[in-house]
Amino acid sequence: MRDKSRRHFRWKKVRRMAQLLLDAPFSVYELKLVLSSLKDSALGIDGIPYSFLINAPDQILSYYLDTVDSVVNTDDLAAYQQIALSSVLAKIAGYLVKNRLEWIAESRSLLVNCQNGFRKGRSTIDSLSIFTLNIRVSFFQEQASQAEDASEAK
């Protein structure tokens, strides 16, 4: 029971820390990290190319982040209508949230080690490789056990 209570306290603490990290305003550094991984593509419904933000000064980036933070950190669903049709701006905001969630999950070891799909540097092929290896090892151990039993019977 004591171990269960410690585990519950640990998860409560992790959830509280994750909530603080999620509620923190996005930084210009985080935005520039997202922008550095983007290439200009066809204009969206908003007519704004990625290069608009990629080449924008920090003052514009800060203004954009203020808007994103006010929308992301609200419980008012009507606030999301502001960015619903802003395809490029909404995509970048989505990348900001995704990167933050990935960082929290990885840095706090919130995902089990065998979770390979949808993680950077991992693939479902990793899971399949481990699975087939386990089958082969089990098969080999079974054959070795049977051979051992046969030699003992002689």
Secondary structure as UniProt FT lines:
FT   HELIX           2..23
FT   HELIX           28..36
FT   TURN            45..46
FT   HELIX           50..54
FT   HELIX           58..72
FT   HELIX           77..83
FT   TURN            84..85
FT   HELIX           87..107
FT   TURN            108..109
FT   TURN            113..114
FT   TURN            117..118
FT   TURN            120..121
FT   HELIX           124..153
//
